[in-house]
Amino acid sequence: MIAKQLFEAQLQQIFRMLLENKTNEQIASELKISIRSVQNYKRKLEQRYMTEQRQKTDDTVFLECSLLKNRLLTLYKALETQVVSEKTSGTEKAKCAEVAANIAIDVIKVESEGIRAVMEIISKNGGNYNNNKNIKGQRCLNNLQFKNDEPDNIRKEYDPNRKF
């Protein structure tokens, strides 16, 4: 038990030194341990914290993409409303239709990149997205399904085949 506590204390101390941008050599010198020990501690820290941080980063990126896509579709819907409005002039309708078309293209790009990222995750995990190691990939696939991450009002009213 004491050995584990000492190990954890040393690990925390090395972590703080790494946050101070100290080199392996500087850490080894200050703690009077070998550089190889510092490397082993760093590996342990990476296993413990970096994997978790990468997961959080990946999850954040996918969430941000979904939010962006939702915002783009909301804007698309507002532009579409302007295009079909009788109060909007012909010039304004043309401008709104052009911006709406660009937004539609951007949404498709976001979807495409998301699918590409999911496929990459799946391929890195042996192509099996049903195992526990690839829960993130399954979550990504679920998030990319149009019906699961779009607000109900957009999902009901959004029609990509609608003519302007």
N, C-alpha and C positions, 0 to 999 in steps of 0.2 A: 504494500500500500504506500509506504513512504517513497519507494523507488518511482512509482507512478506519479506521485505528487511532485517529486523532483523533476521528472521528465516533463510534466505539464508546465512547471515553472520555467524550465529552460526553454521550452517551446514558445511560451508567451514572451520571454525575453528576446529570443531570436526574432520572433514576429515583429516586435516593436523596433528592433534594430533594422530589420528589412524595410519597415515603413519609413525609417530615417534615411533610406537609400545607402546603407552601409554595405560594403562588399563582403563576400565570403571571408576574405582574408582579414578584414577589419573585425568582423564578428568573432572569428576564430581567435584572433589575438586578444581581444577584450575578455572573452570568456575562458581563454586558455584551454581551448579544445582544438581538435584537428579540423582542417578544412573539409575533410571527408565527413566528419560528424555534422558540420554545418550543412553540407549538401543533403545528408540524410534527414536532418530536421526540416530543411526546406521542402523536400519531397513529401514529408508527412504533412506539412502545412498546406501544400498544394492539394494533396488528397482530401484534406479536411475542408478547406475553405474555397479553393478555386473551382472545384467541380460544382459546389453549391452556387457560387457566384456566376459561373457560366450558365447554369440552369436559369437563374434569376434574369440574367441578361437576355437569354433566348426567349424566355417567357415575356419579358418586357417588350422586346422587339415585335413579337407576334401580336401582343395586345395593342401596341401603338399602330401597327399596320391595320388591325381591325378597326380601331378608332378612326384612323385616317380614311379608310374605305367608307365607313359610316358617314363621316362628315362630307366626303365627296358626293356620296349618293344623296344626302340631304340637300346639298347645293345643286346637284343635278335636278332634283325634283323642283326646287324653287325656280330654276331657269326654265324648266319645262312648263311650269305654270305660267311664266311670263310669255313663253312662245305661243301658247294656246289662248292667251287672254286677248279679248277684243280691244282692250284699252292700250295694248302695246303697239307701237308703230312698226312698220315693216323693217326699217333699219335696225331697230332695237331687237326685233324678233331674230333677224339674221345674226346679230352679234351674240344673242343668248344661245341660239342653236349652235353656233361655232364653239362657244365656251363649253356648252353641254357635251358636244361631241368629244372635245379634248378631255373632259372629265371622264367620260365613258371609257376612253382609251386608257387613261391613268388607272381607273379601277381594274380594267383588264390586266394591266401591267402588274398591279399590286397582287392580284389573284395569281397570276403566272409566277411571279417571284416566290410567293408563298408556297405554291405547289412544288416548285423546283426545290425550295429549302426542305420541305417535308420529304420529298423523294431522296434527297441527299442524306437526311437523317436516317431514313429507313435503310438506304443502301449501306451506310456505315455500320448499321446494326445487323448485318447479315440478311437483309431483305425481309426479315420476319417482324412485322409490326404488331404481332399479338403477344410478344413476350414482355415481361415486366420491365426489361431494360429500356424498352422504347415507349414508355408511357407518354413521354414528351411528343413523340411522333404522332401518337394517336390523338393527343390533345390538339396538336397542330392541324391534323386532318379535320377534326371536329370543328375547330375555329374557322377553317376555310370554307366550310359548307355554307352557302349563301343563306339557307333557311335558318341556320343557328345563330348567326351573329348580326343580322340586320334587324333594325326596329320593325315592328309589325306594320306600321303605316307605310314604310318604304317598300317592304317586301310585297305588300298587297298592291300598291299602286305603281311600282317600278315595272315597266314593260320595255325591254330592250328592243323590241320589234316595232314600237310605236313610231308612226310617221309624224314628222313635224309639218 
